[in-house]
Amino acid sequence: MERLKFAMFSDLHMDIMHDGDRRLRTFLDAARQEGAEFIVHLGDFCYPEDTTRCECSRENMPVNLKNAMRVPAEVPKLEMLRLFNSFERPSYHVLGNHEFDFASKEKTMELYGMRNNYYSFQAGGWRFIVLDSNHYRGRDGMIRNYWYGDYFDSRDLPYLDDAQLHWLEELLLGAPQPTILFSHQPLNETCRGLRNAQKLRELIARANSPRQTVFLCANGHTHVDRLEEVDGVYYYTLNSISNHWLGDEHPCRRYPDEIEAKFPNLQYVLPYADPVFAIVELTESGAYIKGRQGRFVPPGPEELGLGEGLSASVQDRFLPWNI
């Protein structure tokens, strides 16, 4: 296994945050300074289309979608996507659920310049696999793509579809090599993680016998900084580069009225004062995660009576390989 360094962030949410462009530029500058061989975002970058069409029923539509339809955000997302894709070294996209609040996968992939919704690539003797966990089970039992917000009418999600699992099985068992999986939603059996995580875990166990193949699964989605180890595989949740979502139970206005009016969902998040992300260095002995210490834009969770457990940072970590 060769030494390799890459940079990743998640959950930029350009349509919610008024300063998403600043956050992305800070990340790109850090990736260059660290000499990252590639960059990847783990989903929820922006709304790919306008916010006029949503197939979610009104009673199940969350407040952020209602506000996006009422007050479309004027953000330079096309410019920021071009900036991300024009990074001097390879750049990769992972599909997040909020890409499909007002869009289809086909339209999103076209905008992002993706040929497939799941794929693999090689770098420095490592194999990286990007998965698409944006599927739900319909009332008829069929697994379906998220599509124009319809997934908010289902509670049976998320899933990796059977075709993707079959492709992954052939890839992992057919050509064993050191592998890292990227996804938006957690791939293990945890809050808001895969509903068919057990099936994936069994596949990973087969791939890791007798010699370990899959070392790390990295995801975003839950806007927390978390690490778990299951059967010798690390499941790492990368904190959002932008905020922690609270919803309409704890509204709080922190910014000037002009900004709050243009970005009405700001009042429903705990914004991070500065962007946080991870620089990951892979070595023969393990992975070094270089994070960033951050802080909440006040009032923070304790001032709002939410207690402890939320973080505006990405911790520094060392993940030793169990080989």
C-alpha positions in Angstrom: 0.0 0.0 0.0 1.5 3.3 -1.1 1.3 6.5 0.9 -1.4 8.7 -0.5 -3.1 12.0 0.6 -6.5 13.2 -0.4 -9.0 15.8 0.8 -12.8 15.5 1.4 -15.7 17.5 2.6 -19.4 16.9 2.9 -22.8 18.6 3.1 -21.9 22.1 1.7 -25.6 22.9 1.2 -25.0 25.9 -1.0 -28.7 26.7 -1.2 -29.0 27.0 2.6 -25.7 28.7 3.5 -25.1 32.3 2.4 -21.3 31.8 2.4 -20.9 28.4 0.7 -18.5 29.9 -1.9 -16.1 31.0 0.9 -16.2 27.5 2.4 -15.5 25.8 -0.8 -12.6 28.1 -1.7 -11.1 27.5 1.8 -11.3 23.8 1.2 -9.7 24.0 -2.2 -6.8 26.2 -0.9 -6.2 23.7 1.9 -6.2 20.7 -0.5 -3.6 22.4 -2.7 -1.4 23.3 0.3 -1.6 19.8 1.6 -0.7 18.3 -1.8 -3.8 16.2 -2.1 -3.7 13.7 -5.0 -7.5 14.1 -5.4 -10.5 15.7 -3.8 -14.0 14.3 -3.2 -17.2 15.7 -1.8 -19.6 13.3 -0.1 -22.9 14.7 -1.3 -25.4 17.5 -0.6 -23.4 20.0 -2.6 -26.3 22.0 -4.0 -29.8 21.8 -5.7 -28.9 20.9 -9.3 -32.1 22.4 -10.8 -34.4 25.2 -9.8 -36.7 24.6 -6.9 -40.1 24.7 -8.6 -40.8 21.0 -8.9 -41.1 18.6 -6.0 -43.1 15.4 -6.0 -43.3 15.1 -2.2 -46.7 15.3 -0.6 -47.4 18.6 1.1 -47.9 16.9 4.5 -44.5 15.2 4.4 -42.6 18.1 2.9 -39.9 19.4 5.4 -39.6 23.1 6.1 -36.3 23.5 4.1 -38.0 22.3 0.9 -41.0 24.6 1.5 -38.7 27.6 2.0 -36.6 26.7 -1.1 -39.7 26.7 -3.2 -40.9 30.0 -1.6 -37.5 31.8 -1.7 -35.2 30.3 -4.3 -31.6 30.9 -3.3 -29.4 33.1 -5.5 -26.0 31.4 -5.1 -23.2 30.9 -7.6 -23.5 27.1 -7.6 -22.7 26.7 -11.3 -19.5 28.7 -10.8 -18.7 26.7 -7.7 -19.3 23.4 -9.5 -16.9 24.5 -12.2 -14.4 25.5 -9.6 -14.6 22.1 -7.9 -14.4 20.2 -11.2 -11.4 22.3 -12.4 -9.2 21.4 -9.4 -5.7 20.7 -10.7 -5.9 17.1 -9.8 -8.9 14.7 -10.1 -12.1 15.7 -8.4 -15.0 13.3 -7.6 -18.7 13.6 -6.7 -20.8 11.4 -4.4 -24.5 11.8 -4.8 -26.4 13.0 -1.6 -30.1 12.8 -0.9 -30.7 16.5 -1.1 -29.5 16.6 -4.7 -32.8 14.9 -5.4 -35.2 17.2 -3.6 -35.9 19.0 -6.8 -34.1 16.9 -9.5 -33.7 13.5 -11.0 -30.5 11.5 -10.9 -30.1 11.9 -14.6 -30.2 15.7 -14.4 -27.9 15.7 -11.4 -25.3 13.5 -13.0 -25.4 15.6 -16.1 -24.7 18.7 -14.1 -22.0 17.1 -12.1 -20.3 15.5 -15.1 -20.8 12.0 -13.8 -21.1 9.1 -16.2 -22.5 6.7 -13.6 -24.1 7.1 -10.2 -21.7 4.6 -8.7 -18.2 3.9 -9.9 -14.6 3.2 -8.9 -11.2 4.8 -9.5 -7.6 4.1 -8.7 -5.0 6.2 -7.0 -1.6 5.4 -5.5 -2.2 1.6 -5.3 -5.6 2.1 -3.7 -9.0 1.4 -5.1 -11.8 3.9 -4.2 -15.4 2.9 -4.7 -18.2 5.6 -4.8 -21.6 4.2 -4.0 -25.1 5.6 -4.4 -27.3 4.9 -1.4 -30.2 7.1 -2.6 -32.9 4.5 -3.0 -36.1 3.8 -1.1 -38.5 0.9 -1.0 -41.9 1.8 -2.4 -45.2 0.5 -1.2 -45.1 -2.2 -3.9 -41.8 -3.5 -2.4 -39.7 -2.2 -5.3 -36.4 -0.3 -4.7 -36.6 3.1 -6.4 -34.3 6.0 -7.1 -34.9 9.2 -5.1 -36.7 11.5 -7.6 -37.9 15.1 -7.2 -38.3 14.8 -3.4 -40.6 11.7 -3.5 -38.4 9.9 -1.0 -39.8 12.1 1.8 -43.0 10.1 1.5 -41.2 6.9 2.5 -39.7 5.9 5.8 -38.1 2.7 4.3 -34.8 4.1 3.3 -31.9 4.3 2.3 -30.9 1.3 0.3 -28.2 0.1 -2.0 -30.1 -1.5 -4.9 -29.4 -5.1 -6.0 -27.7 -4.2 -9.3 -25.2 -2.0 -7.4 -24.6 -4.7 -4.8 -24.0 -7.3 -7.5 -21.5 -4.9 -9.2 -19.8 -4.3 -5.9 -19.5 -8.0 -5.2 -17.9 -8.7 -8.6 -15.5 -5.8 -8.0 -14.4 -6.7 -4.5 -14.2 -10.5 -5.0 -12.9 -10.5 -8.5 -9.8 -8.3 -7.9 -8.8 -7.9 -4.3 -6.8 -4.8 -3.5 -6.8 -2.2 -0.7 -10.1 -0.5 -0.9 -12.0 2.5 0.5 -15.7 3.0 0.1 -17.3 6.5 -0.2 -21.1 7.1 0.2 -23.4 9.9 1.4 -25.4 7.9 4.0 -23.7 5.7 6.6 -23.1 2.2 5.3 -23.4 0.5 8.7 -26.3 -0.2 10.9 -26.7 3.1 12.6 -29.1 6.0 12.8 -30.1 7.1 9.3 -27.8 4.4 7.9 -28.5 1.7 5.2 -31.5 -0.5 5.7 -29.7 -3.3 4.0 -26.4 -2.7 5.8 -26.3 -6.4 7.0 -26.2 -7.5 3.4 -23.3 -5.1 2.7 -21.5 -6.1 5.8 -21.7 -9.8 4.8 -20.2 -8.9 1.4 -17.4 -7.0 3.0 -16.7 -9.9 5.3 -16.3 -12.2 2.4 -14.0 -9.7 0.6 -11.9 -9.5 3.7 -11.4 -13.2 4.1 -8.7 -14.4 4.3 -6.9 -11.1 3.6 -8.4 -7.7 4.3 -9.5 -5.7 1.3 -11.9 -3.1 2.6 -10.3 -0.8 5.2 -12.5 2.3 5.5 -16.0 3.4 4.6 -16.4 7.2 4.7 -19.8 9.1 4.5 -21.4 12.4 5.4 -25.2 13.0 5.7 -25.7 13.2 9.5 -23.6 16.4 10.1 -21.6 14.9 13.0 -18.0 13.8 13.6 -18.1 10.0 14.3 -16.1 6.9 14.0 -17.0 3.2 14.5 -15.2 0.0 13.9 -17.1 -3.1 12.9 -15.3 -6.4 12.1 -12.0 -4.6 11.5 -13.5 -2.0 9.1 -13.7 1.7 10.0 -17.0 3.5 9.4 -16.2 7.2 9.4 -18.8 9.9 9.3 -17.4 13.3 8.2 -19.0 16.3 9.7 -20.6 18.9 7.5 -18.4 21.7 6.1 -21.2 24.1 6.9 -23.7 23.4 9.8 -25.7 21.0 11.9 -29.4 20.9 10.9 -31.9 21.4 13.7 -35.2 21.9 11.9 -38.0 24.2 12.8 -38.1 23.2 16.5 -35.3 25.6 17.4 -35.4 28.6 15.1 -32.8 31.3 15.7 -31.7 34.3 13.6 -28.0 35.0 13.8 -27.4 37.1 10.7 -28.5 40.5 9.4 -32.1 40.7 8.2 -31.1 41.0 4.6 -29.2 37.7 4.7 -31.9 35.9 6.7 -34.5 37.0 4.2 -32.6 35.6 1.2 -31.7 32.4 3.1 -34.7 31.6 5.2 -33.4 28.1 6.2 -30.4 29.6 8.0 -32.5 30.0 11.1 -33.0 26.2 11.3 -29.3 25.3 11.4 -26.4 25.6 13.8 -23.9 27.2 11.5 -20.2 26.6 11.8 -18.2 29.9 11.9 -15.5 28.4 9.6 -15.5 25.4 7.2 -14.4 22.1 8.5 -13.2 19.1 6.4 -10.6 16.3 6.4 -7.2 15.8 4.8 -6.6 12.0 4.8 -3.2 10.4 4.5 -3.1 6.6 3.8 -0.1 4.7 4.8 0.9 1.0 5.3 0.1 1.2 9.0 -3.1 3.2 8.9 -4.9 6.4 8.0 -4.1 9.8 9.4 -7.1 12.2 9.4 -6.2 15.8 9.7 -9.3 17.7 10.8 -10.1 21.3 11.7 -11.1 22.8 15.0 -14.2 24.9 14.6 -16.8 26.7 16.6 -20.5 27.4 16.3 -21.8 30.8 15.3 -23.5 31.8 18.6 -25.8 30.9 20.2 -24.5 27.4 20.1 -26.2 24.1 21.2 -25.6 24.7 24.9 -27.1 28.2 24.9 -30.1 26.8 23.1 -30.6 24.1 25.7 -29.6 21.2 23.5 -26.9 19.9 25.7 -23.6 18.4 24.6 -22.8 15.9 21.8 -22.8 18.3 18.8 -19.5 19.5 17.3 -18.5 22.2 14.9 -15.1 20.4 14.3 -13.5 17.5 12.6 -11.2 15.7 15.0 -7.7 14.6 14.2 -7.6 10.8 14.2 -5.3 7.9 13.5 -7.0 4.7 12.3 -4.5 1.8 12.5 -5.1 -1.1 10.1 -5.9 -4.4 11.7 -3.5 -6.5 9.6 
